[in-house]
């Protein structure tokens, strides 16, 4: 019998041989209709935005660092854009195949892959927890929900739980009495709107026995009240109480008591906190990964500074080289076409002809008498 104060005034109890208390037995709700956008719920909005920004910014910096020397990041503007951002998006699944040649880019990609690995692993675990939490939830989370909805509840015939239900302000017309586990299961499956009940209040040992028989179709929710436990009852002043109490203590302190518990109840334990605040699902926020993003930002800034310095240095060097080339080349004045009239025919040699333009050469030949034109033939 359950040890409670008002009974102890009339009888003597032995030491309790099992713990007790009052909880609710409810039907487990299997929610198969999940939202099509549930994959977005593990991360908060600020974390999604921050991840997107870092994806694009990291792709841009990798392109700026690799473009001058890496042929895979060169080509038309569309090809450069697609290559850079395909590479950085493919790091989310670690399927990138582009070759990174420069050391700063390699350091940046390694840091970014570590950030992605942490995000992906956390996202996977969070999504799994979310799917499990949404799929297996109790249909009722507490007595306040039952009172607010005006649902029917039940209890075991002859149990002191009836007094507890009245203390919780349940309407007696909404309270039903049951005697067997079969009646428990039938009433819970029917529901409060179909002649059944939404929850059954009973002591935890009885509910554990019920769960061993019916499995995960039902759940124990909440700890409504505490009790000293189950004990043997005797008339007042019975000499058997002390001896039996010592025997119970020896049994509970030894291995035999645990073996009895496992044999008859298995691992059936109540989910006393299920549905409470302690088990609410928590989404991953930007604050959880702030350290990783700070480290990645620091590396991004360094690699970006190196890339910009190389671009500026290359531009200045190219401008300096072009300036020297233009400064060393002086424009040559055009020679007067008629000046060739004063050139003797005998002094017109191959070296001189090579220095005169084609047009000047034709004019010079035309002004020289044919009989004075000497042609030297060289046999090699």
C-alpha positions as CSV (number, residue, x, y, z in Angstrom):
1,X,0.0,0.0,0.0
2,X,1.2,3.5,-0.7
3,X,2.5,5.3,2.4
4,X,0.7,8.6,3.0
5,X,0.3,10.7,6.1
6,X,-3.5,10.2,6.7
7,X,-3.1,6.4,6.6
8,X,-0.2,6.4,8.9
9,X,-2.5,7.7,11.7
10,X,-4.5,4.5,11.7
11,X,-1.9,1.8,10.8
12,X,1.8,1.1,10.9
13,X,3.9,0.9,7.7
14,X,7.2,-0.9,7.0
15,X,10.0,0.9,5.3
16,X,9.1,1.5,1.6
17,X,10.4,-1.1,-0.8
18,X,9.9,1.1,-3.9
19,X,9.7,4.7,-4.7
20,X,6.3,6.2,-5.7
21,X,4.6,9.3,-6.8
22,X,1.8,10.4,-9.1
23,X,2.2,11.1,-12.8
24,X,0.1,11.3,-16.0
25,X,-0.3,8.6,-18.6
26,X,-1.0,10.1,-22.0
27,X,-1.1,8.9,-25.6
28,X,2.1,9.5,-27.5
29,X,1.4,11.7,-30.6
30,X,3.2,10.6,-33.7
31,X,3.4,13.7,-35.9
32,X,4.1,12.6,-39.5
33,X,2.9,15.9,-41.0
34,X,6.0,18.0,-40.7
35,X,6.6,21.3,-42.4
36,X,8.3,21.3,-45.8
37,X,10.6,24.1,-44.5
38,X,11.6,22.3,-41.4
39,X,15.2,22.0,-42.7
40,X,15.6,25.8,-42.1
41,X,14.6,25.6,-38.4
42,X,17.8,24.3,-36.9
43,X,19.6,27.7,-37.5
44,X,18.3,31.1,-36.5
45,X,17.9,33.8,-39.1
46,X,21.0,35.7,-38.0
47,X,23.1,32.6,-38.4
48,X,21.7,31.9,-41.9
49,X,22.5,35.5,-42.9
50,X,26.0,35.4,-41.5
51,X,26.8,32.1,-43.2
52,X,25.6,33.4,-46.6
53,X,27.6,36.6,-46.3
54,X,30.8,34.6,-45.4
55,X,30.2,32.3,-48.3
56,X,30.2,35.1,-50.9
57,X,33.0,37.1,-49.2
58,X,35.2,34.1,-48.9
59,X,34.6,33.3,-52.6
60,X,35.5,36.8,-53.6
61,X,38.7,36.8,-51.6
62,X,39.8,33.4,-52.9
63,X,39.2,34.7,-56.5
64,X,41.2,37.9,-55.9
65,X,44.1,35.9,-54.5
66,X,44.2,33.2,-57.2
67,X,43.3,35.2,-60.3
68,X,46.7,36.6,-61.3
69,X,48.5,33.2,-61.3
70,X,45.9,30.5,-61.4
71,X,44.4,29.7,-64.8
72,X,41.4,27.9,-63.3
73,X,40.2,31.3,-62.0
74,X,40.8,33.2,-65.3
75,X,38.7,33.5,-68.4
76,X,35.6,35.5,-69.1
77,X,33.8,37.4,-66.4
78,X,31.0,34.8,-66.3
79,X,33.5,32.0,-66.0
80,X,35.5,33.7,-63.2
81,X,32.3,34.4,-61.3
82,X,31.0,30.8,-61.7
83,X,34.3,29.2,-60.8
84,X,34.9,31.3,-57.7
85,X,31.5,30.8,-56.2
86,X,31.1,27.2,-57.3
87,X,34.3,26.5,-55.5
88,X,33.2,28.1,-52.2
89,X,29.7,26.6,-52.3
90,X,31.2,23.2,-53.0
91,X,33.2,23.4,-49.8
92,X,29.9,23.0,-47.9
93,X,29.9,19.4,-49.1
94,X,33.7,19.1,-49.4
95,X,33.4,18.3,-53.1
96,X,35.6,21.2,-54.5
97,X,38.0,20.1,-57.2
98,X,39.8,23.4,-58.1
99,X,43.5,23.5,-57.4
100,X,44.6,26.3,-55.0
101,X,48.1,27.5,-55.7
102,X,48.9,30.4,-53.4
103,X,49.7,29.9,-49.7
104,X,47.3,32.6,-48.4
105,X,44.4,31.1,-50.3
106,X,45.2,27.6,-48.9
107,X,45.2,28.9,-45.3
108,X,41.9,30.7,-45.9
109,X,40.3,27.6,-47.4
110,X,41.5,25.4,-44.5
111,X,40.0,27.8,-41.9
112,X,36.8,28.0,-43.9
113,X,36.5,24.2,-44.3
114,X,36.9,23.9,-40.5
115,X,34.1,26.4,-40.0
116,X,31.9,24.5,-42.5
117,X,32.6,21.2,-40.8
118,X,31.5,22.5,-37.4
119,X,28.4,24.1,-38.9
120,X,27.4,21.0,-40.9
121,X,27.9,18.7,-37.9
122,X,26.0,20.9,-35.6
123,X,23.2,21.4,-38.2
124,X,22.9,17.6,-38.7
125,X,22.6,16.9,-35.0
126,X,20.2,19.8,-34.4
127,X,17.9,18.7,-37.3
128,X,17.9,15.1,-36.0
129,X,16.8,16.3,-32.6
130,X,14.2,18.6,-34.1
131,X,12.7,15.8,-36.2
132,X,12.6,13.5,-33.2
133,X,11.2,16.1,-30.8
134,X,8.4,17.0,-33.3
135,X,7.7,13.4,-34.3
136,X,7.3,11.9,-30.8
137,X,5.5,14.3,-28.5
138,X,3.0,13.7,-25.8
139,X,-0.6,14.7,-26.6
140,X,-0.8,16.4,-23.3
141,X,2.1,18.3,-21.5
142,X,0.5,19.1,-18.1
143,X,-2.7,19.4,-15.9
144,X,-3.1,23.0,-16.9
145,X,-3.7,22.1,-20.5
146,X,-6.4,19.6,-19.4
147,X,-8.1,22.1,-17.2
148,X,-8.0,24.8,-20.0
149,X,-9.5,22.4,-22.6
150,X,-12.0,20.9,-20.2
151,X,-10.9,17.3,-21.1
152,X,-11.9,14.1,-19.3
153,X,-9.3,12.4,-17.1
154,X,-9.2,9.1,-15.3
155,X,-7.7,7.4,-12.2
156,X,-7.5,3.9,-10.7
157,X,-10.4,2.6,-8.7
158,X,-9.8,2.9,-4.9
159,X,-6.7,5.1,-5.3
160,X,-6.0,8.2,-3.2
161,X,-5.3,10.0,-6.6
162,X,-9.0,11.1,-6.6
163,X,-8.2,13.5,-3.8
164,X,-5.3,14.9,-5.7
165,X,-7.4,15.5,-8.8
166,X,-9.9,17.4,-6.7
167,X,-7.0,19.5,-5.2
168,X,-6.0,20.3,-8.8
169,X,-9.6,21.7,-9.4
170,X,-10.8,19.1,-11.8
171,X,-14.5,18.9,-12.2
172,X,-15.9,15.7,-10.8
173,X,-18.1,15.3,-13.8
174,X,-14.9,15.1,-15.9
175,X,-13.3,12.4,-13.8
176,X,-13.7,8.7,-14.8
177,X,-12.6,5.7,-12.9
178,X,-10.9,2.6,-14.3
179,X,-9.8,-0.7,-12.9
180,X,-7.6,-2.5,-15.4
181,X,-4.7,-1.7,-17.8
182,X,-6.9,-2.7,-20.7
183,X,-9.4,0.0,-19.7
184,X,-6.6,2.5,-19.6
185,X,-5.5,1.8,-23.1
186,X,-9.0,1.8,-24.6
187,X,-9.9,5.1,-23.0
188,X,-6.7,6.8,-24.0
189,X,-7.0,5.6,-27.6
190,X,-10.6,6.8,-27.8
191,X,-9.8,10.3,-26.6
192,X,-11.8,12.8,-24.6
193,X,-14.0,13.7,-27.5
194,X,-15.0,10.1,-28.2
195,X,-16.1,8.8,-24.8
196,X,-12.5,8.3,-23.5
197,X,-10.1,10.4,-21.6
198,X,-7.1,12.6,-22.5
199,X,-5.0,11.5,-19.5
200,X,-4.9,9.0,-16.6
201,X,-3.5,9.9,-13.2
202,X,-1.9,7.1,-11.3
203,X,1.1,6.1,-9.2
204,X,4.4,5.6,-11.0
205,X,4.9,1.9,-10.2
206,X,1.5,1.1,-11.8
207,X,2.3,3.2,-14.8
208,X,5.6,1.6,-15.3
209,X,3.9,-1.8,-15.3
210,X,1.5,-0.5,-17.9
211,X,4.3,0.7,-20.1
212,X,6.1,-2.7,-19.9
213,X,2.9,-4.2,-21.4
214,X,1.9,-1.6,-24.0
215,X,5.3,-0.1,-25.0
216,X,5.9,3.3,-26.6
217,X,2.4,3.9,-27.7
218,X,1.9,5.8,-24.4
219,X,4.1,8.1,-22.3
220,X,4.4,9.2,-18.7
221,X,4.4,12.9,-18.4
222,X,5.1,15.2,-15.5
223,X,5.5,14.6,-11.7
224,X,2.1,15.6,-10.2
225,X,2.7,14.6,-6.6
226,X,5.3,12.8,-4.4
227,X,4.7,9.9,-2.0
228,X,6.9,7.9,0.4
229,X,6.5,4.8,-1.7
230,X,5.0,1.3,-1.3
231,X,5.2,-0.5,2.0
232,X,3.5,-3.3,3.9
233,X,0.8,-2.3,6.3
234,X,0.1,-3.8,9.8
235,X,-2.2,-2.9,12.7
236,X,-0.9,-0.3,15.1
237,X,1.8,-1.7,17.4
238,X,2.5,-4.9,15.4
239,X,5.8,-6.5,16.4
240,X,6.4,-7.6,12.8
241,X,7.0,-4.1,11.5
242,X,10.6,-3.6,12.8
243,X,11.8,-7.0,11.6
244,X,10.2,-6.6,8.2
245,X,11.6,-3.1,7.8
246,X,15.1,-4.4,8.4
247,X,14.6,-7.1,5.9
248,X,13.4,-4.6,3.3
249,X,16.5,-2.4,3.9
250,X,18.8,-5.4,3.4
251,X,17.0,-6.3,0.2
252,X,17.2,-2.8,-1.3
253,X,20.8,-2.3,-0.4
254,X,21.9,-5.5,-2.0
255,X,21.9,-6.7,-5.6
256,X,18.8,-8.8,-5.2
257,X,16.5,-5.7,-5.0
258,X,17.9,-4.4,-8.4
259,X,17.5,-7.9,-10.0
260,X,13.8,-8.0,-8.9
261,X,13.3,-4.5,-10.3
262,X,14.8,-5.5,-13.7
263,X,12.8,-8.7,-13.8
264,X,9.4,-7.2,-13.3
265,X,9.7,-3.7,-14.6
266,X,12.7,-3.8,-17.0
267,X,14.0,-0.3,-18.0
268,X,10.5,1.3,-17.9
269,X,11.1,4.7,-16.3
270,X,8.8,7.7,-16.4
271,X,9.7,10.7,-18.6
272,X,8.9,13.1,-15.8
273,X,10.3,16.2,-17.5
274,X,9.0,15.5,-21.0
275,X,7.3,18.5,-22.4
276,X,8.7,20.9,-19.8
277,X,10.9,23.8,-20.4
278,X,14.0,21.8,-19.9
279,X,13.3,19.8,-23.0
280,X,12.3,22.6,-25.3
281,X,14.1,22.6,-28.6
282,X,16.8,25.3,-28.9
283,X,17.9,26.6,-32.3
284,X,21.5,27.2,-33.1
285,X,22.3,31.0,-33.1
286,X,25.1,33.1,-34.3
287,X,26.4,33.6,-30.8
288,X,27.2,29.9,-30.6
289,X,29.7,30.2,-33.5
290,X,30.9,33.8,-33.0
291,X,34.4,32.6,-32.2
292,X,34.7,30.7,-35.4
293,X,33.4,33.6,-37.5
294,X,35.8,36.0,-35.8
295,X,38.8,33.8,-36.6
296,X,37.6,33.4,-40.2
297,X,37.1,37.2,-40.5
298,X,40.7,37.8,-39.3
299,X,42.1,35.4,-41.9
300,X,39.9,36.9,-44.6
301,X,41.2,40.4,-43.9
302,X,44.8,39.3,-44.0
303,X,44.4,37.4,-47.3
304,X,42.4,40.3,-48.8
305,X,45.2,42.8,-47.8
306,X,47.8,40.6,-49.4
307,X,45.8,40.2,-52.6
308,X,45.2,44.0,-52.9
309,X,48.9,44.7,-52.2
310,X,49.9,42.3,-55.0
311,X,47.4,43.9,-57.4
312,X,48.6,47.5,-56.6
313,X,52.3,46.4,-56.9
314,X,51.7,44.7,-60.2
315,X,49.9,47.8,-61.6
316,X,52.6,50.2,-60.5
317,X,55.3,48.0,-61.9
318,X,53.5,47.7,-65.3
319,X,53.0,51.5,-65.4
320,X,56.7,52.1,-64.6
321,X,57.9,49.8,-67.4
322,X,55.5,51.4,-69.9
323,X,56.8,54.9,-68.9
324,X,60.4,54.0,-69.4
325,X,59.7,52.5,-72.9
326,X,57.9,55.6,-74.0
327,X,60.5,58.0,-72.6
328,X,63.5,56.3,-74.3
329,X,61.9,56.4,-77.8
330,X,62.4,59.8,-79.5
331,X,60.4,60.7,-82.6
332,X,62.6,60.7,-85.7
333,X,62.1,63.7,-88.1
334,X,61.0,62.9,-91.6
335,X,63.7,63.4,-94.2
336,X,63.1,65.6,-97.2
337,X,62.3,63.5,-100.2
338,X,64.3,65.9,-102.4
339,X,67.4,65.5,-100.2
340,X,68.1,62.3,-101.9
341,X,68.9,64.2,-105.2
342,X,72.2,65.2,-103.8
343,X,73.3,61.7,-102.9
344,X,75.9,60.4,-105.5
345,X,75.1,57.1,-107.1
346,X,78.4,55.6,-106.3
347,X,77.9,56.3,-102.5
348,X,74.5,54.6,-102.5
349,X,75.4,51.3,-100.8
350,X,73.4,48.5,-99.1
351,X,73.9,50.0,-95.6
352,X,72.5,53.4,-96.7
353,X,69.6,51.8,-98.5
354,X,68.7,49.8,-95.4
355,X,68.3,53.0,-93.5
356,X,66.0,54.7,-95.9
357,X,62.3,54.0,-96.1
358,X,60.8,52.3,-99.1
359,X,59.2,55.4,-100.5
360,X,62.5,57.4,-100.2
361,X,64.3,54.6,-101.9
362,X,62.1,54.7,-105.0
363,X,62.6,58.5,-105.3
364,X,66.4,58.1,-104.9
365,X,66.6,55.5,-107.6
366,X,64.5,57.6,-110.0
367,X,66.8,60.6,-109.6
368,X,70.0,58.7,-110.4
369,X,71.1,58.3,-114.1
370,X,70.9,54.7,-115.3
371,X,74.4,54.7,-116.6
372,X,75.7,55.8,-113.2
373,X,73.9,53.0,-111.2
374,X,76.3,50.4,-110.2
375,X,75.1,47.1,-108.8
376,X,77.3,45.0,-106.7
377,X,76.7,41.3,-106.7
378,X,77.8,39.2,-103.8
379,X,78.2,35.5,-104.2
380,X,78.0,33.7,-100.9
